[in-house]
Amino acid sequence: MYAVIKTGGKQYRVSEGDTLEVEHLSLKGDEATFTPVLVKTDEGETLIGTKALKDYEVAVKVIGDSKGDKISVLKYRPKSGYAVRSGHRQLYSMIEVVAIGPKGAPRKPKAKAEPEPVEAAAGASEEKAPAKKAKTPRKTAAKKSETAKEASE
């Protein structure tokens, strides 16, 4: 099942469990919902349009924020001595799609499969990390005036 949502002036095709980068959302660690859903497909059935999907929403969890690549800008006017350099880094939010479904439907988070612990081979001993060497204090160089006095004596 997937849906098409609109945020930040762009449209994204999402399905449950997807992680994607969208224009900056001012929510951190919170859940949000996207409505209206533009397109929804499920088991060969496709719903298109806001009237058919007015009761659907896409629930997402905001994971964090990031910045895009730096864009350098140079404004230049010839023969006038005008040149200005500036730059820009776009802010993005990382979101994870939690659920796609009717509004107000209970959302159950996906259970993550835990990896099975690896058992040590029989008779294998655990190796300890080598002990760190103690640091020796640095010797400070004597000042020239002191060494000059000692040499003259």
C-alpha positions, -999 to +999 in steps of 0.1 A: +000+000+000+013+035-008-001+070-008+009+103-024+012+133+000+020+170-006+044+190+016+067+219+010+053+224-025+064+189-036+046+156-038+060+124-023+051+087-028+052+070+006+044+037+021+045+025+057+080+023+072+096+047+046+120+073+058+124+105+036+137+140+037+112+168+032+112+206+035+118+217+071+089+210+095+090+228+128+082+196+148+109+175+164+103+141+179+066+146+174+040+129+153+022+147+125-004+139+099-006+149+063-040+156+048-053+156+022-039+124+007-038+128-031-036+091-041-040+059-022-036+023-035-043-009-016-046-044-030-052-033-066-078-006-056-067+030-063-084+061-049-077+094-065-088+129-056-097+149-025-133+139-024-126+101-023-098+105+002-112+133+025-112+108+054-077+095+049-044+107+065-008+097+066+008+097+101+045+104+103+071+108+130+097+135+127+131+120+133+154+150+131+166+179+110+195+183+086+209+208+062+214+204+024+245+212+004+257+248+003+248+269-027+272+298-034+257+330-048+277+358-065+260+391-073+281+412-097+276+444-116+303+453-140+321+487-140+306+497-107+328+479-082+298+459-069+304+422-060+286+404-031+292+367-022+266+349-001+255+313+004+225+292+014+219+259+030+183+246+029+169+230+060+153+196+058+134+173+082+138+135+082+104+118+087+093+082+090+059+071+078+041+054+107+006+046+092-016+052+062-053+050+068-086+066+078-086+096+102-086+087+139-078+050+133-056+035+160-019+035+149+002+006+159+039+010+155+057-016+135+076-041+157+113-041+148+128-075+145+156-079+171+187-097+159+194-130+177+224-128+201+255-146+188+266-173+212+303-177+218+319-209+207+324-235+234+359-232+250+366-198+235+379-173+261+371-136+260+401-115+252+409-084+271+419-052+255+455-044+259+462-020+288+470+016+278+504+030+284+507+057+311+516+090+296+549+104+307+550+141+315+567+163+290+599+180+300+597+218+297+626+235+281+646+258+303+644+295+295+674+310+277+682+334+305+685+305+330+707+285+307+729+316+299+735+322+336+744+285+342+768+286+312+785+318+324+792+304+359 
